[in-house]
């Protein structure tokens, strides 16, 4: 059962949530880069190098948040809502990456 803690109490739990916040910030920056490149008429995100780099960093941060969140739950017994949300969103990103690779 989930505790009443919303914010994480352990250091790795805080890192996991900060990585998830970095994901949202990086996705926002990526969207701004893509919108600013609209007059250039690029076909895909990989035609714009900066948008591709920022998007890959966002995916790496999401996977890192997932791994750190799982570690925090299993090793440090963190039971905050924020860490469980981080792990669930990181799992969705991990499944998305796996499906893109193998399907």
C-alpha positions as CSV (number, residue, x, y, z in Angstrom):
1,X,0.0,0.0,0.0
2,X,1.2,3.5,-0.8
3,X,2.2,5.7,2.0
4,X,1.0,9.3,2.4
5,X,4.4,10.6,1.3
6,X,4.2,12.5,-2.0
7,X,7.8,13.6,-2.2
8,X,10.7,11.1,-1.9
9,X,12.6,10.9,1.3
10,X,15.8,9.3,0.1
11,X,18.6,10.8,-2.1
12,X,18.1,8.3,-5.0
13,X,14.4,8.9,-4.9
14,X,15.0,12.6,-5.3
15,X,17.4,12.0,-8.2
16,X,14.7,9.9,-9.9
17,X,12.2,12.6,-9.7
18,X,14.7,15.3,-10.8
19,X,15.5,13.1,-13.8
20,X,11.9,12.9,-14.7
21,X,11.6,16.7,-14.5
22,X,14.6,16.9,-16.8
23,X,12.8,14.7,-19.3
24,X,9.9,17.2,-19.4
25,X,12.2,20.1,-19.7
26,X,14.2,18.4,-22.5
27,X,11.0,17.5,-24.4
28,X,9.9,21.2,-24.1
29,X,13.3,22.4,-25.5
30,X,13.0,19.8,-28.3
31,X,9.6,21.0,-29.3
32,X,10.8,24.6,-29.3
33,X,13.7,23.6,-31.5
34,X,11.4,21.8,-33.9
35,X,9.0,24.7,-34.0
36,X,11.8,27.2,-34.7
37,X,12.9,25.0,-37.6
38,X,9.5,25.0,-39.4
39,X,10.5,27.5,-42.1
40,X,13.5,25.2,-43.0
41,X,11.0,22.5,-44.1
42,X,12.8,19.5,-42.6
43,X,11.2,16.1,-43.1
44,X,12.1,14.3,-39.9
45,X,13.4,15.1,-36.5
46,X,16.8,13.6,-37.5
47,X,17.2,16.2,-40.2
48,X,17.5,18.7,-37.4
49,X,20.6,17.6,-35.4
50,X,19.9,19.7,-32.3
51,X,16.4,18.4,-31.9
52,X,17.6,14.9,-32.3
53,X,20.3,15.3,-29.7
54,X,17.9,16.8,-27.2
55,X,15.3,14.1,-27.8
56,X,17.8,11.4,-27.3
57,X,18.9,13.0,-24.1
58,X,15.3,13.1,-22.9
59,X,15.0,9.4,-23.7
60,X,18.2,8.6,-21.8
61,X,17.0,10.7,-18.8
62,X,13.7,8.8,-18.8
63,X,15.5,5.5,-18.8
64,X,17.8,6.7,-16.1
65,X,14.9,7.8,-14.0
66,X,13.3,4.4,-14.4
67,X,16.5,2.6,-13.3
68,X,17.1,4.8,-10.4
69,X,13.5,4.6,-9.3
70,X,13.5,0.8,-9.4
71,X,16.7,0.8,-7.4
72,X,15.2,3.2,-4.9
73,X,12.1,1.1,-4.5
74,X,13.9,-2.2,-4.1
75,X,17.0,-1.2,-2.2
76,X,15.9,1.8,-0.1
77,X,12.2,0.9,0.3
78,X,11.1,4.2,-1.0
79,X,7.3,4.4,-1.1
80,X,6.5,7.9,-2.2
81,X,4.0,8.6,-4.9
82,X,6.4,10.7,-7.0
83,X,8.8,7.7,-7.3
84,X,6.1,5.4,-8.4
85,X,4.9,7.9,-11.0
86,X,8.5,8.2,-12.2
87,X,8.9,4.4,-12.5
88,X,5.6,4.1,-14.3
89,X,6.5,6.8,-16.9
90,X,10.0,5.4,-17.2
91,X,8.5,2.0,-17.9
92,X,6.4,3.4,-20.6
93,X,9.4,5.0,-22.3
94,X,11.4,1.8,-21.9
95,X,8.5,-0.1,-23.6
96,X,8.3,2.5,-26.4
97,X,12.0,2.2,-27.0
98,X,11.9,-1.6,-27.0
99,X,9.0,-1.7,-29.4
100,X,10.7,0.8,-31.7
101,X,13.8,-1.5,-31.8
102,X,12.1,-4.8,-32.3
103,X,8.9,-4.2,-34.1
